[in-house]
Amino acid sequence: MNPLLSIVLPLFNSEEYIERTINSVASSIENQEDTVEVLLVDDGSTDSTVEIVKNVIALKPCFRLLLTEHSGVSGTRNRGLSEAKGEYITFFDSDDLFKNGYVKLLKQVLDSNDKPDLIITDINQDKLEKVLLESDSDRMPLLESLVDIGKVRCSSGIHSKFYKKQFLVDHKIQFNDNLVMAEDLLFNFDVVKKAKNVLLTQFDFYYQLENHTMHKFREYNLQNEKLFNQLLEEYFKDYQISGKLKPLIKLRLTGYMFLLNWYFADLLATNKLSLNDCSEQIKQIAESGHYIEAFKDDEFDGIIGRKHAIFRKLLLRGHYKLVLVLNSWLWKVKH
C-alpha cells in the first residue's frame, strides 16, 4: 500500500546539520511512519553527508536515501518527485526543523474534504477555505497571495504546501532546473495554473532556521532574473482577465531592484564595470525585459520600500545613471 505522504528532502554538503534535521523529521512524523516516506536525495555531496545519513536512517524504515550526480536543487527535487509513491508530496530543506503532529492534521483535513490538487497551510487566516479554480479570474487572487499581495497571503515557497502526486504527474509539472532562484515560486505558479481545487488551511509545522544566501551577490543573479522574467512573460501571456496582471508587475519591480542591489551595486563597488557601462546595461534590461511597464505602476510603492519607490520614479523618467549613483552611495553607507 502506498503511503499518504512523501517528503522530499534534497541534500548537498549538509554534514553540519543533517543528523539534526533527520531526527527532527522523524520526531515530527509522530507515530505515523506507516503513512509517510521520507526521500533524502543527495545532490552529489563531497563531504560526509552520505555516510552520516546512512548511519542515522539505518533503523528508520520509512527513510530512503537516493544518490544523484550534482545537478542543483531543482534537478534533485525532480528526482525525488519521480521516485515518490505518496498520494501527496511536500518538500523540506536539509537545514530546518519541524513541529510534531502535522501528519495527523493532514489526515484529518483530507478525511473531511475532497482530495484537492493543492493544500496551502500557511495562510494568514484562521478559517479553512475551499477554492475552486474554474477561470483565470479565479486563479489570479491565489497568484497574488503567493507574491504577498491581496487579502489572503501565504509564502511563495513550497515548504508549507502539499501537492497531489497524480495531479503533478498528469500535468507534467516539475521544477525548472535552469533556475537557481525563484524555481519554487514558478513551480507553485504552474500548479495554480493547472489546479482545479485548492484547500487553504492553517497548521504551523515548519521552522526555517538558517539564513539562506539568495540576497547576496552571485554572478548568476543576472542570468537567473532574465530567464525568470522571460518565463513569467510566457506564463502570463495567455491569461484572460480584466485589469492588471498584478503578480507580474510586482515580480518585475522586485526583480529589477534585486539586480540593482545584488548585481550592479557590487560591480560598481569593485570597479568591474564603469558607471556608463552599468547604466547602459540596466537601461537595455529595462527595455528588452518590459520592466518599464512595471515602473509606471505606483500601487506597490508601500511594499517595495521607500528607496525602491524613489528608484521606480527615477527609472520611469530614464534616470538610470542617477539611480546607480544613489544606490552605490547607499550601498557604501550600509556596507
C-alpha positions as CSV (number, residue, x, y, z in Angstrom):
1,M,0.0,0.0,0.0
2,N,1.4,3.4,-1.0
3,P,1.9,6.0,1.8
4,L,-0.3,9.0,2.2
5,L,2.7,11.4,2.2
6,S,6.1,11.6,0.5
7,I,8.6,14.1,2.0
8,V,11.3,15.0,-0.5
9,L,14.4,16.4,1.2
10,P,17.4,17.4,-1.0
11,L,20.9,17.2,0.4
12,F,24.1,18.8,-0.6
13,N,27.2,19.0,1.7
14,S,24.9,19.1,4.7
15,E,27.2,17.3,7.2
16,E,27.0,20.0,9.9
17,Y,23.2,19.8,10.4
18,I,21.7,16.8,8.6
19,E,21.6,14.5,11.6
20,R,19.7,17.1,13.5
21,T,17.3,17.6,10.6
22,I,16.6,13.9,10.1
23,N,15.9,13.4,13.8
24,S,13.5,16.4,13.7
25,V,11.7,14.9,10.7
26,A,11.5,11.5,12.4
27,S,10.1,13.1,15.6
28,S,7.6,15.3,13.7
29,I,6.1,12.3,12.0
30,E,4.9,11.2,15.4
31,N,4.0,7.5,15.1
32,Q,2.7,7.9,11.6
33,E,5.6,6.0,9.9
34,D,3.3,3.6,8.1
35,T,1.7,6.5,6.2
36,V,4.9,8.5,5.4
37,E,8.0,8.0,3.3
38,V,11.0,10.4,3.5
39,L,13.2,10.6,0.4
40,L,16.6,12.0,1.2
41,V,18.0,12.9,-2.3
42,D,21.7,13.6,-2.2
43,D,22.9,16.0,-4.9
44,G,26.5,14.7,-5.3
45,S,27.8,15.8,-1.8
46,T,31.5,15.9,-1.5
47,D,31.6,15.9,2.3
48,S,30.5,13.2,4.8
49,T,26.7,13.8,4.3
50,V,26.0,10.4,2.7
51,E,27.9,8.5,5.4
52,I,26.1,10.3,8.2
53,V,22.7,9.8,6.5
54,K,23.3,6.1,6.1
55,N,24.1,5.7,9.8
56,V,21.2,7.9,11.0
57,I,18.5,6.2,8.9
58,A,19.7,2.6,9.4
59,L,16.8,1.9,11.9
60,K,14.3,4.2,10.3
61,P,12.5,2.1,7.6
62,C,10.4,5.0,6.2
63,F,13.5,6.9,5.3
64,R,15.2,6.2,1.9
65,L,18.4,7.6,0.5
66,L,18.7,8.4,-3.2
67,L,22.1,9.3,-4.7
68,T,22.4,11.6,-7.8
69,E,25.1,13.4,-9.6
70,H,25.3,17.1,-8.8
71,S,22.6,19.0,-10.7
72,G,21.3,21.6,-8.4
73,V,18.2,21.7,-6.1
74,S,15.7,21.7,-8.9
75,G,17.0,18.5,-10.5
76,T,17.3,16.9,-7.1
77,R,13.7,17.7,-6.2
78,N,12.6,16.4,-9.6
79,R,14.4,13.1,-8.8
80,G,12.6,12.8,-5.5
81,L,9.3,13.7,-7.2
82,S,9.8,10.9,-9.8
83,E,10.5,8.4,-7.1
84,A,7.8,9.4,-4.6
85,K,5.0,6.9,-4.0
86,G,2.8,9.0,-1.7
87,E,-0.6,10.3,-2.5
88,Y,0.7,13.7,-1.6
89,I,4.1,15.3,-1.7
90,T,5.8,18.0,0.2
91,F,9.3,19.4,0.2
92,F,11.6,20.1,3.1
93,D,15.1,21.6,3.3
94,S,18.1,19.9,4.9
95,D,18.8,22.8,7.4
96,D,15.4,23.2,9.0
97,L,13.3,21.8,11.8
98,F,9.7,20.6,12.1
99,K,7.0,20.5,14.7
100,N,5.1,17.4,15.7
101,G,1.7,16.4,14.7
102,Y,1.3,17.8,11.2
103,V,0.7,14.3,9.6
104,K,-2.3,13.7,11.8
105,L,-3.6,17.2,10.9
106,L,-3.1,16.4,7.2
107,K,-5.0,13.2,7.5
108,Q,-7.9,15.0,9.3
109,V,-8.1,17.6,6.6
110,L,-8.1,15.0,3.8
111,D,-10.7,12.8,5.6
112,S,-13.1,15.7,5.9
113,N,-12.6,17.2,2.4
114,D,-12.4,16.1,-1.2
115,K,-8.9,15.4,-2.2
116,P,-7.6,18.8,-3.5
117,D,-4.8,19.2,-6.1
118,L,-3.0,21.6,-3.6
119,I,-3.2,22.3,0.1
120,I,-1.7,25.5,1.4
121,T,-1.1,25.6,5.2
122,D,0.5,28.9,5.9
123,I,-2.3,31.4,5.0
124,N,-2.9,34.4,7.2
125,Q,-6.4,33.5,8.2
126,D,-7.9,31.0,10.7
127,K,-10.8,29.6,8.7
128,L,-10.5,26.7,6.3
129,E,-11.4,27.7,2.7
130,K,-12.0,25.7,-0.4
131,V,-11.1,27.4,-3.6
132,L,-12.4,26.2,-7.0
133,L,-10.3,27.4,-9.9
134,E,-12.6,27.4,-12.9
135,S,-11.2,30.5,-14.7
136,D,-8.2,32.8,-14.8
137,S,-10.1,35.3,-12.7
138,D,-10.3,32.6,-10.0
139,R,-6.6,31.9,-10.2
140,M,-5.4,35.5,-10.0
141,P,-6.1,36.0,-6.3
142,L,-4.2,32.9,-5.4
143,L,-1.2,34.0,-7.6
144,E,-1.4,37.4,-5.8
145,S,-1.3,35.6,-2.4
146,L,1.9,33.8,-3.5
147,V,3.6,37.1,-4.1
148,D,2.5,38.7,-0.9
149,I,-0.3,41.0,-2.2
150,G,-4.0,40.7,-1.8
151,K,-6.2,39.9,1.3
152,V,-5.2,36.3,1.8
153,R,-1.4,35.8,1.9
154,C,0.9,32.9,2.1
155,S,4.6,32.2,1.5
156,S,5.9,31.9,-2.1
157,G,7.8,28.8,-1.3
158,I,7.0,25.1,-1.4
159,H,7.7,24.1,2.2
160,S,4.2,24.8,3.5
161,K,2.4,23.2,0.6
162,F,1.1,19.6,-0.1
163,Y,0.8,18.6,-3.7
164,K,-1.3,15.7,-5.0
165,K,1.2,13.4,-6.7
166,Q,-1.1,12.2,-9.5
167,F,-2.0,15.8,-10.4
168,L,1.7,16.7,-10.8
169,V,2.2,13.6,-12.9
170,D,-0.8,14.2,-15.1
171,H,0.2,17.8,-15.9
172,K,4.0,17.0,-16.1
173,I,4.8,19.7,-13.5
174,Q,8.4,19.8,-12.4
175,F,11.0,22.3,-11.2
176,N,12.8,24.3,-13.8
177,D,16.4,23.2,-13.4
178,N,17.7,26.2,-15.4
179,L,16.7,28.4,-12.5
180,V,18.8,28.8,-9.4
181,M,16.4,31.1,-7.6
182,A,12.6,31.5,-7.7
183,E,12.2,28.0,-9.1
184,D,9.8,27.2,-6.2
185,L,7.6,30.2,-7.0
186,L,7.4,29.2,-10.6
187,F,6.6,25.6,-9.6
188,N,3.7,27.0,-7.5
189,F,2.5,29.2,-10.4
190,D,2.4,26.1,-12.7
191,V,0.4,24.2,-10.1
192,V,-2.1,27.1,-9.7
193,K,-2.5,27.3,-13.5
194,K,-3.5,23.7,-13.8
195,A,-5.2,23.0,-10.5
196,K,-9.0,22.7,-10.3
197,N,-9.4,22.9,-6.5
198,V,-7.2,24.2,-3.7
199,L,-7.6,24.0,0.1
200,L,-6.5,26.8,2.3
201,T,-6.0,25.9,5.9
202,Q,-3.6,26.7,8.7
203,F,-1.3,24.5,10.7
204,D,2.2,25.7,11.5
205,F,4.8,23.0,11.4
206,Y,7.9,24.4,9.8
207,Y,10.9,26.2,11.3
208,Q,13.3,27.8,8.8
209,L,16.5,28.2,10.9
210,E,19.3,29.0,8.5
211,N,19.9,32.3,6.8
212,H,19.9,31.5,3.1
213,T,22.2,33.3,0.6
214,M,19.7,34.4,-2.1
215,H,20.3,38.1,-1.3
216,K,24.0,38.1,-1.9
217,F,26.0,38.9,-5.0
218,R,26.3,36.0,-7.3
219,E,27.4,36.0,-11.0
220,Y,24.3,34.0,-11.9
221,N,21.9,36.6,-10.5
222,L,21.6,38.5,-13.8
223,Q,21.0,35.4,-16.0
224,N,18.6,34.0,-13.4
225,E,16.5,37.2,-13.3
226,K,16.5,37.4,-17.1
227,L,15.3,33.8,-17.5
228,F,12.7,34.1,-14.7
229,N,11.3,37.3,-16.3
230,Q,11.1,35.6,-19.7
231,L,9.3,32.6,-18.1
232,L,6.9,34.9,-16.4
233,E,6.2,36.6,-19.7
234,E,5.4,33.2,-21.3
235,Y,3.3,32.2,-18.2
236,F,1.0,35.2,-18.2
237,K,0.7,35.8,-22.0
238,D,-2.5,33.6,-22.3
239,Y,-4.2,34.7,-19.1
240,Q,-7.6,36.1,-19.8
241,I,-8.6,38.6,-17.1
242,S,-9.8,42.2,-16.9
243,G,-7.5,44.6,-15.2
244,K,-3.8,44.5,-14.4
245,L,-1.6,41.4,-14.0
246,K,-0.6,42.4,-10.5
247,P,1.7,39.5,-9.8
248,L,3.7,40.2,-12.9
249,I,4.1,43.9,-12.1
250,K,5.1,43.1,-8.5
251,L,7.7,40.5,-9.5
252,R,9.2,42.7,-12.2
253,L,9.6,45.6,-9.8
254,T,11.2,43.4,-7.1
255,G,13.3,41.5,-9.7
256,Y,14.7,44.7,-11.2
257,M,15.5,46.2,-7.7
258,F,17.1,42.9,-6.8
259,L,19.5,43.3,-9.8
260,L,20.4,46.8,-8.7
261,N,21.2,45.7,-5.2
262,W,22.8,42.3,-5.7
263,Y,24.5,42.5,-9.1
264,F,25.2,46.0,-10.3
265,A,26.0,47.6,-7.0
266,D,28.7,45.1,-6.4
267,L,30.1,45.5,-10.0
268,L,30.4,49.2,-9.4
269,A,31.8,48.9,-5.9
270,T,34.6,46.5,-7.1
271,N,35.2,48.5,-10.3
272,K,34.4,45.6,-12.5
273,L,32.2,47.8,-14.7
274,S,32.1,51.5,-15.2
275,L,29.2,53.7,-14.3
276,N,28.5,54.3,-18.0
277,D,28.6,50.5,-18.8
278,C,26.3,49.7,-15.9
279,S,23.9,52.4,-17.0
280,E,23.7,51.1,-20.5
281,Q,23.1,47.6,-19.2
282,I,20.3,48.4,-16.8
283,K,18.6,50.5,-19.5
284,Q,18.8,47.7,-22.0
285,I,17.4,45.2,-19.5
286,A,14.6,47.6,-18.6
287,E,13.6,48.0,-22.2
288,S,14.1,44.4,-23.5
289,G,12.5,42.8,-20.4
290,H,9.4,45.1,-20.4
291,Y,10.3,46.3,-16.9
292,I,9.4,49.9,-17.9
293,E,5.7,48.9,-17.9
294,A,6.2,48.0,-14.2
295,F,7.9,51.3,-13.5
296,K,4.6,53.0,-14.4
297,D,2.7,51.4,-11.6
298,D,2.8,53.0,-8.1
299,E,0.5,50.5,-6.4
300,F,3.3,48.6,-4.8
301,D,5.4,51.5,-3.6
302,G,4.5,50.8,0.0
303,I,5.5,47.2,-0.4
304,I,8.8,47.6,-2.2
305,G,10.0,50.2,0.3
306,R,10.7,53.9,0.2
307,K,14.1,53.7,-1.5
308,H,12.8,51.5,-4.3
309,A,9.7,53.6,-4.8
310,I,12.0,56.6,-5.4
311,F,14.1,54.5,-7.8
312,R,11.0,53.4,-9.6
313,K,10.0,57.1,-10.3
314,L,13.5,57.9,-11.4
315,L,13.8,54.9,-13.7
316,L,10.4,55.7,-15.3
317,R,12.0,59.1,-16.3
318,G,15.1,57.4,-17.7
319,H,17.5,58.4,-14.9
320,Y,19.4,55.1,-14.9
321,K,22.8,56.6,-14.1
322,L,21.4,58.7,-11.2
323,V,19.7,55.5,-9.7
324,L,23.1,53.7,-9.9
325,V,24.9,56.6,-8.2
326,L,22.3,56.8,-5.4
327,N,22.3,53.0,-4.9
328,S,26.1,52.9,-4.8
329,W,26.2,55.6,-2.2
330,L,23.6,53.8,-0.1
331,W,25.5,50.5,-0.6
332,K,28.6,52.1,0.8
333,V,26.8,53.5,3.8
334,K,25.2,50.1,4.6
335,H,28.3,48.0,4.0
